Amino acid sequence: MSSFEYASPRSVEEALGILSSRPEAQPLAGGQKLLLGRNRNRPKGMVLVDLGHIPSLREIHTQDGSLRIGAMATLNEIAGSDLVGKYLPTLSEATGTIGDAQLRNRATLGGNLAEGDPEYDLPALLLALNARIEIEGARGRREVAADDLFREQGSGARTGNELITSVMIPIPPAQPGTAYVRFKHPARLTAVCGVAAALTVERGRVVAARIAITGATNHPTRLEKVEKALLSESANGQQNAFETPALDDSIGFRGDAFASAEYRLHLARILTGRAIRQALGQTST
């Protein structure tokens, strides 16, 4: 095992100072990939900057009409939060079933986003919920829309010596219908394909739709064709449109040793229809 240094800052400013002054420094969030997957490939003199002792990064509270979730909140903390359960029940339910209990106790929201793994569950949910990601660096604080978060495989929101500090999710004035469904990899427990949907229905018609997919493509993405098709349909008596969503391979499905691109497209069609029906079932039509 290669040697490394360890730093335990007590504030975001202190953490950013270490990251800026030490090119070999790496932020440590949940640590699943940093400590395990890269154990044999750490650069000489690596500095692990543990973010787990910065209180502000674990807070969950309401702010300016949004629910603010700190980047170091673990999946179990998100799942068990009364505020998340009240305002974003689908997020609460989904985070409570990601991976296994040990992973949920360690994995964090910020680490999940910064890693940019195409099979992670949370990015699709954040896309569907129209989230904004707060990032801090030497130049100050900025926000990135979830739609702009992932643009290619393996890329996340953090660049250079920046840190993801929180996620802001708008609290809707009227509770939309939301759902997240997935097919899990039997060994890794990540999403072979996962689909999140958030729908608003007025007078029997879908007036707003955000649907996102993860696992099946190189990066989480909105299913814009499906969204547009839903906006032209009645929520009552038009189940055929929801059984066979407007989904094709134009968004670029990925294949690997476990599942081919064709199989993931097949899964995506089934799960998209399922997510839409579940979301509609929560709305008042």
N, C-alpha and C positions, 0 to 999 in steps of 0.2 A: 504493500500500500504506500502510495506517495504521501509525503508529509505536507501539511498545510497549516496556515495560521487561522486563528479564530477571533472574530470581533463581535461584540455584543452591544451595539449602540442602543441608546435609550430614547432617541428621537429621530424623526425623519431627516432633519438637518444633519445630525451626526452621521447617519448612515450614508447620506449623499456625499458628505465630506470624504469618507473613506473610499467610496466608489470612484470619486473624482481623482483622488490622489494616488490610488493604487490600481494601475491598469489590469492587474491580474485578479482583482477582487470580484467576487460573485455573490449576489444576494441569495440568502438561504431562506426559503419560505417553508413549504412542506417538506421538501428535500428528497422526494421519491426518485427523481431522475438525477439530480445533482449529486447525491450521496451514493446512490446505488448504480445507476446506469453508466455514470461517468467515473466510477471509482478508480479505474485503471488508467484513465486518460487525463488526469488533472495536471495542469501545467505546473512547473516548478515554482514554488513560492506562492501558490494560490492562497488567497485570503477569503474565507467564508464569512460573510457579513450576515449574522443571524438577525432577522427582523422580528423574531418572536417576542422580544421584550419592549416593543414600542406600543404602549397602550392605545394610542389613537388609531392604530391600524387594525384593531380588533373590534371597534365599536360598530353597533348597528342602531341607527336612529333615523327619524324622519327629518327632512331638511328641504325647505323651499318646494313643497309639493312632491318630493321624491323620497324614496327609501334609500338611505345611504348605507352601504355595507362595506366595512373596512376590508382591505385586501388580505389581511392576515386572519380574518374570520375563517375558521375551519368549516368543512362541509357539515359536520355535526352541529356546530354552533348556528349555522344558517338554518338547518333543518329544525332545530329546537327553538328558534327565536319566535316569540309571540308576535312580534311586529311582522316578520316575514310571513308567518302563518295567517295573519289577519289580512294583509294587503296583497301578498303574492303566494297564495296557497300552492299553486303548481310548482313554484320554485322550491318551496319547503318540502313538498312531497318528493320531488325529483332528487334533490340533494341527499335526502334520507335513504335513497336506494342506490346511489352511485358506489361502485366498487364493493368493498366489504367494510366492516366496522373499524378495523385497524386503519385502513386507508382514510376513511372519513374523519378519524380522530387527528390525522396528521395533514392531509391535503388541505390547501387553502385556496380561497377564491383568486387571489392575485397570482399565486404560483400556477394555477390552472390556466389562467389567461396568458401569462408571460411565456409559458412553454410552447404554446402554439401547436400542440399535438392535434392532428386532424380527427382523432377518435374521441376526444373529450366531449362530455355532455353539455357543460355549462355554456359554451359559446352559442349554441343554437337557441337556448333559452333566453340569453341576453339579447340576441338579435330579435327574437319574437317579441320581447318585452320592451324593445326600443331603448336599451340601456345606454348610458354614457360612462366612459372609463376615465377616471381622474388620474393624471400622471404628473409627477413632480421631478424636477431636475435642477441643475445649476441655473438655468434660465427662468425658473419659476414653475408655475402650475399651468397645466393645460388639460382640456377635455377632448376625448376622441369618441365619436359616435360608434356604437357597436357595428354599424354598417361598414365603417372604415377600418375596423379592428384587424381583420385578417384578409389579406389580399393574395397570399400565395402560401404554399405548404411550408409549415415550420416557422412562419413569421408571426410574432406577437406584437403587442402594443408598445412594449418598452424598447427604446432605442438608446444606444450609448450608455451613459451613466444615469439613466432615469429609473424611477420606481413607480409601479402601479400602486396607488395609495387607497383608492376606493372605487366602488361602482355605484352609480346613481341610476335608480330605476323609477320612472315616473309613476306616481300613484294615480290611476285613472279615476275621473269623477264618478263614473259608473263602472262597476266590475265587469270586465269583458269575459268572454268564455275563453279559457286557456287550457292547454293540454300539452303533455310531452310523452311520447311513446318511443320505444327503442327496441332493438334486437341486440342483445349483449354478446360479446365474444365470450365463449365458455371458460377460457383460461385467463385472459387479461381483464375481463369484466368491463371493458370499454365498449363504446357503441360501434358495432358493425354498421348500423344505420340508426339514426335517431331523428325524430321530427318534432319540432315545437310549433304550436299554433296559438295565436291570440286573435280572437274575432269579436267584433262589436256588431250587434244586430239591432236595427230600429225598424219598427213596423213590418216585421217579417222579412227584411232584406239585410244582407251583410253590407254594412257601410264602411267598415275598416277591417283590414286583414293583414297580418304579418305572420308569415310561415317560413321557418328556417330548417335547414337540414345539416346534420353533422355526421361524421363517420364514413359516409358513402362517397364523399368528394374530397379533393385535396385540401380544401379549407371550408369552414362553415359558411353557408351562403343562404341568401333569401331565395325562395321559390316564387319569383315575381310573376311568372305565367300563371301559376296556380292562384296567387292572390288576385290577379286581374279577372280571372275566370269566376272567382267567388263573388266579386263585386257586381257581376252581371246576373247573379242567380238569386232566386228567392230562397230563404232559409226553410221554407215549408214546401213540401211536395216536390222537391227537385233533388232527390237523393242520388239519382244517377250521376249527377255532376260530382258528387262527393265520393261516390264509389270508384270512379275512374278519373282522378284529377289530371289536369293538363300538365303532365310531366313527361319529359323525354330526356335523351342523353346529351342534350346540348350544353348542360352545365358541367359536363365532364366527370363521370363517375370513375372511381379508382378501383383497381383490382389488386389482390395480393394472394399469398398462398392459401389463405383461409376462404376468401370469397372473391369471385370474379366481378368485374365491372357490371356485367349483365345481371348477375345475381343481386348486386346492390341496387341497381335500377329497379328490379322486381320488388325488392324489399321497400324501397322508397315509395313506390306507388301504393303498396298496401298500407304502409305506416302513415303516409300523408293522408289518405282517406280516413284512416282510423283516428288520427289526431284531429282532423276537421270535425268528424262526427262527435268526438268527445267534447271538443270546445263548444260546438253548437248546443250540446246537451246542457251546458251550464248557462247559456244565455236566456234572456227572457224575450221570446219572439212574439 
